[in-house]
Amino acid sequence: MSFSILGTGSALPSRVVTNEDLSLLVDTSDEWIKTRTGITERRVCTEESITELAVQAAQKALEDSGCSADELDLIICATMSADYTTPSMACVLQMQLGASCPAFDINAACTGFLYALDVAAGYFARTADQKILVVAAEAMSRLVDWQDRGTCVLFGDGAGAAVLGKGNDLLAIQTGAKGNISSLYAENGWGNSPFHKQAEGDVASGCSSYLHMDGQEVFRFAVTSMVQTVEQVLDEAGLAKEDIAWLIPHQANIRILDSAISRLKLPKEKCLTNIAVRGNTSAACVAILLDEASRGGKLKKNDLLALTAFGGGLTTGACILRWSR
């Protein structure tokens, strides 16, 4: 027993930030960004909080599934940019949705939605007859340095959600990690502790919490990990690449996607993307893309979907899902 997806939802900020908008902030251009990333615009929180977007995505998923919040047995949120360190986003969601189940967050960066599905699968293995809400929500605009053209052009904000129920549609799943700080990281500050010392021996005044990325190293890791994890879950499920109806990958960079698709020898038209108008929404990428594909009528009953992602950690994940709706 694994699970079936009963419903999906997503939510985005109202503010659209174009490449032209960014060219007023940093030394860049629409052509420079599009040719290197495939992105033309992204959504960025202005008045909305990421919690509000997470609630909206969750409510849409519940409505789509025909379930009510009081039927939920568990809420799992994947995020690294929640509004609070504590309480968890999942606990705030539980309160605002009117649920009464256990709730917790996980942080696997951009692989968060896949990690959350893997955690949920463990709960279903223990107790099959239950309903679990998985939400992936990120406000990457609070983590990027808006004076660094190497990172600020890549990311956007948004939330995606799925309600999981009893079923056998998760055919295979793999998650992994390769501990690495230097390639992709954002530090936490030390506040105003008078006891913490910097390397120079001075009282710490905090540190940069901006996202730092070694683009070339992340590119190499991303392509390799996406290819390997997709091949692993196909093998685990006893499937061939030709059996896959859609590849639903993390939306990091169109060059990464093109390289991975080429190495997987999959037809490009089988790869779903929304990076041009969403950018990289970290953990929310795959969840948002899944919901948009569902509501756009692309997914047909019994389609086999390959979901894959990579992220800071460095983390990896992939799964094979049967779409039974």
C-alpha positions in Angstrom: 0.0 0.0 0.0 1.4 3.5 -0.9 -1.1 6.3 -1.7 -3.0 8.1 -4.4 -3.2 11.8 -5.1 -6.8 12.9 -4.4 -6.4 16.5 -5.3 -3.9 19.3 -6.0 -3.7 23.1 -5.6 -1.3 26.0 -6.0 -1.1 29.7 -5.3 1.1 32.5 -6.5 1.7 36.1 -5.5 0.0 38.8 -7.6 3.1 40.7 -8.4 4.8 39.8 -11.7 8.5 40.7 -11.9 9.8 40.7 -15.5 13.4 40.5 -16.7 13.1 44.1 -17.7 12.2 45.0 -14.1 15.4 43.2 -12.9 17.5 45.1 -15.4 16.7 48.2 -13.4 18.2 46.6 -10.3 21.3 44.8 -11.6 23.5 44.7 -14.7 21.4 42.3 -16.7 18.9 42.2 -19.6 16.0 40.2 -20.8 18.1 38.5 -23.4 20.9 37.6 -20.9 18.4 36.0 -18.5 16.3 34.2 -21.1 19.3 32.6 -22.9 20.9 31.4 -19.7 17.9 30.3 -17.7 14.8 30.2 -19.9 13.0 32.6 -17.5 11.1 35.7 -18.6 9.2 36.5 -15.5 8.5 35.3 -11.9 6.0 36.0 -9.1 7.2 37.8 -6.0 5.5 38.4 -2.7 4.7 42.0 -1.9 1.8 42.2 0.5 1.2 38.4 0.7 2.9 36.2 3.2 4.1 32.8 2.2 1.8 31.4 4.9 -1.2 33.0 3.1 -0.1 31.3 -0.2 0.3 28.0 1.5 -3.2 28.2 3.0 -4.6 29.1 -0.5 -2.9 26.2 -2.1 -4.0 23.8 0.6 -7.6 25.0 0.4 -7.6 24.4 -3.4 -6.2 20.9 -2.9 -8.8 20.1 -0.3 -11.6 21.3 -2.5 -10.2 19.4 -5.5 -10.0 16.2 -3.4 -13.5 16.5 -2.0 -12.0 16.3 1.5 -12.5 18.7 4.4 -9.7 19.8 6.8 -11.2 17.9 9.7 -10.6 14.7 7.8 -6.8 15.2 7.7 -4.7 12.8 9.7 -1.4 14.7 9.0 0.0 17.9 7.5 3.6 18.0 6.1 5.1 21.2 4.9 8.2 21.4 2.8 9.9 24.9 3.1 13.1 26.7 4.0 11.6 30.2 4.0 8.6 30.0 6.3 7.3 33.1 8.0 8.3 31.7 11.5 11.2 29.7 12.8 8.6 28.4 15.3 5.7 27.6 15.1 6.2 25.5 12.0 4.3 26.5 8.8 2.5 23.2 9.1 1.2 24.1 12.6 0.0 27.5 11.4 -1.7 25.8 8.4 -3.4 23.4 10.8 -4.8 26.3 12.8 -5.9 28.3 9.8 -7.5 25.4 8.0 -9.3 24.2 11.1 -7.6 20.8 11.2 -6.7 19.0 14.4 -4.0 16.5 13.2 -0.3 16.4 13.8 1.7 18.8 11.7 5.4 19.4 11.0 7.8 21.0 8.5 10.7 19.5 6.6 13.6 21.2 4.9 15.2 19.5 1.9 15.5 22.7 -0.1 14.2 22.3 -3.7 13.7 18.5 -3.2 11.3 19.2 -0.3 8.1 18.1 -2.1 9.7 14.7 -3.0 11.0 14.2 0.5 7.5 15.0 1.9 6.0 12.4 -0.4 8.5 9.9 0.8 7.7 10.7 4.5 4.0 10.4 3.7 4.6 7.0 2.1 6.0 5.8 5.4 2.8 6.9 7.2 0.7 5.1 4.7 2.8 1.9 5.1 1.9 2.0 8.8 -1.8 3.0 8.5 -3.2 2.8 5.0 -6.6 4.4 5.6 -5.8 8.0 6.2 -5.5 11.4 4.5 -2.4 13.5 4.4 -1.9 17.1 3.2 1.5 17.8 1.7 2.3 21.5 1.1 5.4 23.0 -0.5 5.7 26.7 -0.1 8.7 29.1 -0.6 9.3 32.8 -0.4 12.7 32.8 -2.1 12.5 36.6 -2.5 13.4 36.9 1.2 16.6 34.8 0.7 18.1 36.1 -2.5 20.5 39.0 -2.7 18.7 41.5 -5.0 22.0 43.0 -6.0 23.4 39.6 -7.2 22.4 39.0 -10.8 23.7 35.4 -10.5 20.9 34.4 -8.1 18.1 37.1 -8.1 17.1 36.4 -11.7 16.5 32.7 -10.9 13.9 32.6 -8.1 10.3 33.2 -7.5 7.7 32.7 -4.8 4.7 30.3 -4.6 3.0 27.3 -3.0 1.8 24.0 -4.2 -0.2 21.3 -2.4 -1.5 17.8 -2.7 -4.0 15.7 -0.7 -3.0 12.1 -0.5 -5.3 9.2 0.3 -5.4 5.4 0.3 -4.2 3.8 -2.9 -1.3 2.2 -4.8 -0.2 4.9 -7.2 3.3 5.5 -5.8 5.2 2.9 -7.7 8.7 3.8 -6.7 10.5 6.6 -4.8 14.1 7.5 -4.1 15.5 10.3 -2.0 19.2 11.0 -1.2 21.7 13.5 0.0 25.4 14.4 -0.6 26.4 16.7 2.2 27.8 19.9 0.7 27.8 23.4 2.2 29.8 25.4 -0.3 27.8 24.8 -3.5 24.5 26.2 -2.3 23.8 27.7 1.1 22.2 30.5 3.2 23.4 31.1 6.7 21.5 31.8 9.9 22.6 34.8 11.9 23.5 34.8 15.6 21.3 37.6 16.6 22.7 39.8 19.3 24.4 37.2 21.4 27.2 38.8 23.4 28.9 35.4 23.8 29.3 34.4 20.2 32.6 35.4 18.6 33.5 35.8 15.0 36.7 34.3 13.6 38.5 37.7 14.2 37.5 37.6 17.8 34.9 40.4 17.6 31.4 40.1 18.9 29.2 38.8 16.1 26.9 41.3 14.6 25.1 38.7 12.5 26.0 37.2 9.0 24.6 37.4 5.5 21.5 35.3 5.2 21.5 35.6 1.4 21.5 32.6 -0.8 25.0 31.8 -2.1 25.5 29.5 -5.1 28.3 28.0 -7.1 26.3 27.9 -10.4 28.7 25.6 -12.3 28.9 23.0 -9.5 25.2 23.0 -9.0 24.7 22.6 -12.8 26.9 19.5 -12.8 25.3 18.0 -9.8 21.8 18.7 -11.0 22.1 17.1 -14.4 23.8 14.0 -13.0 21.5 13.5 -10.1 18.3 14.0 -12.2 19.4 11.4 -14.7 20.5 8.9 -12.1 17.5 9.2 -9.8 15.0 8.9 -12.7 16.8 5.8 -14.0 16.8 4.4 -10.5 13.0 4.8 -9.9 12.2 3.4 -13.4 14.3 0.4 -12.6 12.7 0.0 -9.2 9.2 0.2 -10.8 10.2 -2.2 -13.6 9.4 0.4 -16.2 11.1 1.6 -19.3 11.6 5.3 -20.2 9.0 4.8 -23.0 6.4 4.0 -20.4 6.6 7.6 -18.9 3.8 9.9 -20.1 5.3 13.0 -18.5 8.5 14.1 -16.8 7.8 16.7 -14.1 11.1 18.1 -13.0 12.3 20.8 -10.7 12.3 24.1 -12.5 15.9 25.4 -11.9 17.3 26.3 -15.3 16.2 25.4 -18.8 19.8 24.4 -19.7 19.8 21.9 -16.8 16.5 20.5 -18.0 17.6 20.3 -21.6 20.8 18.5 -20.7 19.0 16.0 -18.4 16.4 15.2 -21.0 19.1 14.7 -23.6 21.0 12.3 -21.4 17.8 10.4 -20.5 17.0 10.2 -24.2 13.4 11.3 -23.5 11.4 13.3 -26.1 11.5 17.0 -25.1 7.8 17.2 -25.5 7.3 14.8 -22.6 9.0 17.2 -20.2 6.6 19.6 -18.5 7.9 23.1 -17.7 6.6 26.4 -16.4 10.0 28.0 -15.7 9.5 30.8 -18.2 6.7 32.3 -16.1 7.4 30.9 -12.6 11.2 30.8 -12.2 12.6 28.6 -9.5 10.2 28.3 -6.6 12.4 25.8 -4.8 10.4 23.1 -3.0 7.2 24.4 -4.5 8.3 23.9 -8.2 7.2 20.3 -8.7 4.0 20.8 -6.7 3.0 23.9 -8.6 3.8 22.3 -12.0 1.8 19.1 -11.0 -1.3 21.2 -10.1 -1.0 23.3 -13.3 -0.7 20.2 -15.4 -3.7 18.7 -13.7 -5.9 21.7 -14.0 -4.7 22.3 -17.6 -6.0 18.9 -18.7 -2.6 17.5 -19.6 -2.7 14.5 -17.2 -4.9 11.6 -18.2 -6.1 8.7 -16.1 -3.4 6.0 -15.7 -0.6 8.3 -17.0 2.7 7.4 -15.5 4.6 10.5 -14.1 8.2 10.8 -13.3 8.9 13.5 -10.7 12.4 14.6 -10.0 14.2 17.3 -8.1 17.6 18.4 -6.6 18.4 21.1 -4.1 20.6 22.5 -1.4 22.1 20.0 1.0 22.8 18.7 -1.6 19.6 16.7 -1.9 18.1 14.5 -4.6 14.8 12.8 -5.2 12.6 11.1 -7.8 9.4 9.0 -7.9 7.1 7.3 -10.3 3.4 8.1 -9.8 0.4 6.7 -11.6 -2.2 9.4 -12.2 -5.5 7.7 -11.4 -7.8 10.7 -11.3 
